[in-house]
Amino acid sequence: MKKFLSRLVLFIVVMFIIGLIKLALSPNSNYSYAFLNAKLEFLEKHPEYNMYFIGSSKINDQIDCKIIDQNIKGVKSYNLGANAGFDLENFQTLDFILNNKNFKPKYIIVELQDKIKVTKTNIKTERSFGAFNYENTAFAVQYHKENKDYKQIGLSLISFVLNVFHFNKYFDERDVEKADNNFVSKNQGFSPLEFSVVPRTEENKLKGIIKDRLERYHADHNKYQPNTALVNKINELAERCKKRNIQLIMLIPGPAEPDAKKLEVYQNALTIPVVSLVDPYVYPEFYQYENRWDTGHLNSKGSKILSEKAAPLLGKILDKK
């Protein structure tokens, strides 16, 4: 029995070391998301796109690139959004692009978030553990250390170990890679929620949610401080973009999350521009039932408005450059 256990331990140690080497040589190899992979494969073959949008469903389902292109001269944009794509996933996507010379963007717009926690929700996604390579794990540990969230430090390290063993999940969306998907090749990556499996929230319930979100936003008078680790990470990515002659811009799309004011403090903390579209006084359209789909997302009508509002703000930044 002891001999068997010794061999088992030795086998695990050897596999772990092999996994560490593999992850060091190919830090993005364990990250798998079929829908995003299909978008990246398409984009890699189409260098005519010079502006990329990266982010979660707030990008994927809300940024209509055709409208962006109509309102910004000289831009041909593509929506690289991926539902439940949070900070680590987005940083990994950006890293993959910067390490691949087949991608030739002039501008990259990344959704500004503050979602680094390992939760019951994101641990079940197809990207589970795969985003925890060396670089992202070190960032996550520093981020949570500053917040004194030791539970999340432990969960991040556990996720790294599971990633080394390639213990990530795969979603049944792999058929996207085999099909000609309109939202990949024919709609510049934009996927309005009307064409998804997500049902629209019932009217009275949705109106109540909108009212509650607005009340929580206006009642939030906390004096937030930017997380230094997140600031350094974004500034570092901006420098990497600059070396490839790419302009990096951060975007806070509406409608506002309950902690939206926590994100707005980064506008003065980063070395790159931050475009915010969450203020209900400036963008009341995002808080009207007819423009919403569910708790935190706009419908296609609202997405059109958001894209029309975002375009001139982005255009001004591009003009300054």
N, C-alpha and C positions, 0 to 999 in steps of 0.2 A: 504493500500500500504506500509506504514511504517513497519507494522507488517511482511509483506511478505519479505521486504528487510532485516529486522533484522534477520529473520529466515534464509534467503539465506546467509547472511554474517556469521552467526553462523555455518551454514552447511559447508561453505568453510573453515572457521578457523579449525573446527573439522577435516575435511578431510586432511587439510594441516598438522595438528599435527600428525594424524595417518600416513601420508606419511613420515614425518620426523622420526618417530619412526621406521617405516618399513625400511627406507633407512639406519638408524643407525644399525639395527640388521642384515640387509642383503644388504650391500653396492653394490653388483653386480647384484641384482635381476632385475633391470630395463634395463639392458644392453642386447640387443638381436640381434644376427646376426646368422642366421640359418647355413650358411656355416662354420663359426668358431665354432659354437656349435657342429656341426657334427664332426668336427676335434677333439675337446676337448673330446667328448664322446668316440670316437674311441681310443684316446691316453690314456684316463683314464683306459681303459681295456687292454692296452698293455704296461706294465711296462718295457718291454725289450728295449724301446727307451730311450736312456740316454742323448740325445742332442736335445734341442728344438730351432727352429728358430722362432722368433716373429717379425712381422713388417707388412708393407703395401704390395702393389702389387710388390714392388721392392724385396720383399722376396718371396711372394706367387708365382709369375710368373718367378722368376729368380734363386732360390736356388734349385738345383737338389740334393736331399739328397743322392741318390744312388751314385753319384759321390763323394760327401763329404765322405761317408762311405768307398769307395774304396781307398781313399787317406789318411785317418786318422785311424790308428790302434786302435781297441777297441771301436770304436764309432758306434752307430746305431742311426741315426738322423731322425727327423721328422719336416716337414715344417708346422708351425702354422701361416703362413702369412694369411692376410685377406685384400683384396683390400680396399683402403681408410681407412686402420687402421693407425691412427696417434698417437701422443704421449699419449693422454689420454686413447684411446682405448687399446694401447699396455701395458700401465702401469696397466690398469684394468685386462687385460688378465694375466699378470705376477702376480698380486696380487691374482687372483683367483687360480692360480697354487700353489703359496706359502702357501695358506690357505687350500689346499686340499692334504692330505697325500697320496692319491691314485696316485698322480703324483710323479714319482721318478727320475727326471733328475739329471745328474751330471753336465751338462753344459747347460746354456741358453744363446743364442745369440740374442740380441735385436737390431733392426735397430735404429741407432742414427738419430733423426730428430729434427726439430725445428718448428713443426707444431701444435701449440696450439690454433690458432685463430679460432673463430666461423665465418665461411664464408657461402656464398650462396650455395657453393658446398657441404661442409660436413654437413650442417644443413639439407640437403635433404636425407641423407643416412639413412639406417635402424638403425643406432646407435644413431640417433639424440637424444640429451639430456641425453641418458642413461648412458653415461660415466661420467656425472657430479654428482658424489657422493660427500660426505663431503671432502674426502682426495684430490680428483682430483680438486675439485672446489677451495679449499684453495691453492693448488699448482698453478692453473691457475691465480688466483688473484695475488699471489706473483710474478709470472712470468711477467704478464702484468704491474704490479706496477713498477717493476724495469725498464721496457721499457717505462714507462709513457704513456701507451696506455689505457686511461680511458674508451674509448668506448668498448674495449674488456673486461675490468673488468665488465662493465655493462651487456654485452652480456653473460658473464660467469655466473653471478648471476641470470640472467633471465633463462638461461638454467638449472641451479640448481633448481629453483622454478618449472619449467616445468617438470623436472625429478621427483621431489617430488610428483607431481600430476600424474606421470606415463604417460606423454604426449609424449612418443617417438614413432617413426614411425616403421613400419615393412615392409620389402621388400618381394616381391613375390618369394623369394628364399627358402621358407620353405620346398618345396618339396625335397630339398637336404637331409633333415633329414629322409625322408621316402625312399629314393633310395640308392642303393649301388653305391656310386659315386667313380669312379676310382681314383680321385684326393684326396679322403679321405682315403680309405682303401687299395688301390693297388699301389699307386705311392708315398707313404710317404709324402702326402700333397702337392706335387709339381704340379702346374697347368700352363704349358707353354701357352703363349698367342695364339698359333696356334689353340688351342682347345677352345678358348673363343669366345664370340660374338663380341669382339672388332676387327674391320677390320684393316689390316695393312695400315699404312699411305702411300699414293701414293709416288712413288720413288723420283721425283723431289722435292716435298714438304718436304719429310723427310730429304733429303740431305741438303736442305736449313736450316731446323731446327737444324740439327747436327752442321752445320757450324756456325750458330748464337749462339748456346749454347757454343761452343768452344771459340768463340770470346769474349763472355761475361765472361766466366771463366778466360781467360787470361787477360782481361781488368780490372778485379776486384783486386784493390790494397788497398782496405779498411783494416784498422787495427781493426779487430773484437775483442770484449771482450765476454767471455762466460757469459751466464746468470746465476747468482748465484743460483736462484731458481731451474733451471734445473740441475745444478751441484749437488746441495744438494739432489734433488729428486733421481737422479740416484745413487749417493753414498749411500743414505739411502736404496734403493732397493738392492744394492750390499751387504750391511751389513745383510739384511734379508736373502738373498741367502746364504751368508756365514754361517749363523746360521743353515741352513739346509744342509750344506756341498755341496753347489752348486756354481760353478764358473760362474759369470756373465761377459759377454763380449759384448761390443757395436760394431756394424758393420755399416759402411757407404758404401753401395753398389753402384757400377756404374750403368749406366752412370751418370755423374755429373749433378746436378740441377744447375740453375744459381747462387744459393747462397751456393754452395758446400764448398767454402772456409770459410764460416761462421760456418760450422759444424766442419771443421778440427781443429779449435782452441780448441775444447774440448779434443783433444788427450792428451794435457798436463794439463788439468784441472781436470780430473777424477782420482779416486783412482783405477780404473779398466782398463784393456786394451781396446784400441779402434783400430779396424782394418779398414783402409780406402782403397777403391778400385776405387777412382774417378780421380786420377791424369792422365790426357791424355798422359803425357810423359811416364808414367810407364805402362799404360793400353790403348794403342791406339786402341786395338781391339773393345773397347766399343763405339768407335766413327766412325765406319765404317758401311756403309749402310747395307751390307750383314749380319751384326750381330744385327741389330736393328729391332724393330717392329713398334714403334711409337715415339712420342715426348720424352718420358723419360724412355722407356723400351726396353729391349733386347728381341730378338726372342729366340727360343729354342737353336739355334746354339750359340748365344751369352751367353745364360744362362749356357750352358755347359762350356764355356770358363771361365765365372765368377766363377762358382763353383770350377773349377780346380785351379783357381788362389787363391781363398779364403781358400781352404783346407790346404795348407802348412802353411799359416799364422796363421790359427787357431791351427794347429798341434803344432807349436812352442810354443804357449801360454800354451797348455795343457801339453807339455813336461816339461816346467818350473815349472808347478804346481807339 
